């Protein structure tokens, strides 16, 4: 994607962008900013893409879905993420 990314707040409180060519994009073409930040902070490591494909999630430690500072993000494996957070 060339130029600036157009991030927006979705109805669930997450910051999203439409970026269908990104390796972390959903089938709809959307990408969550928290996944993008986690991926970039880890030097675009392929293991992050694989973890997402295997069902891992990104947990917001302070439960604020729009607080995507890297120190607030934590990778969680399936079954290790509290519901509603």
N, C-alpha and C positions, 0 to 999 in steps of 0.2 A: 504494500500500500504506500503510495507516495503522498507527501504532504502531511497534514496534521490529522490525528485520529479524533473523530467526533464522539466523545464519551457522553453518555446520558444516564440519568438515574431511572431505573425501571420500576415497575409497580411493586416489586418485592424488596426494594431498597438497595439493590446492587447497582454498581456503575458498570455499564455495558457499552460496547461499540459493535458496529457491523463491520466485520473484517473476515470474509469467507475464505481468503487464501492463507490465513494464519494457521499454524499447526495445532493451536489450541482451540480453534473455532468449533462451535457446535454445528450440527447439521443445518441449522437455520442460518448459519453464517455469523452468529453473534459470539463475542468473546467477552468474558468477565474481566474487569480490570484487575481484580485480585489475583487471578491466574496469570495474567500478563505481567504484573509486577513481580510475582514470585519467580516466574520463568526468567525474566530479565535479570533479577538479582542473583540468579544461579547460572549466569553466563549462557543462557539458552540451552541448558542441559537437556538432552534427549530423555533422560530418566524421568523428567517431570511430565513430559507428554505421555510416556508409558504409564506413569502412575495415574494420571487422569483417565486414561483409557481403561485402567484396571479398577476404577471406581473410587480413587482417592478424592478427597475434598480439601478445600482450604478453609481453615477455621479462623474466624476473627476473634482473637483473644478477649477483646473488650465487648464483644457481641454487637458492635456497630458495623453493619454491612457496608457502609460507605467509607470506613476508615481503612484505607488500603496501604498504610505505611508498612514497610517490610517487617518492622519489629512487632507489628500487630498480627502478622499472618503466620499460620502454622499448618503444615501438611498433615492431614489425618487419613488413615487407611479406613476402608469400609468397616463399620461397626465401632469405630473409635471416635465418632463425631457426635456430640450431643444434638438431639433433635431441637429444631427451632432456633438454633444459634447460627 
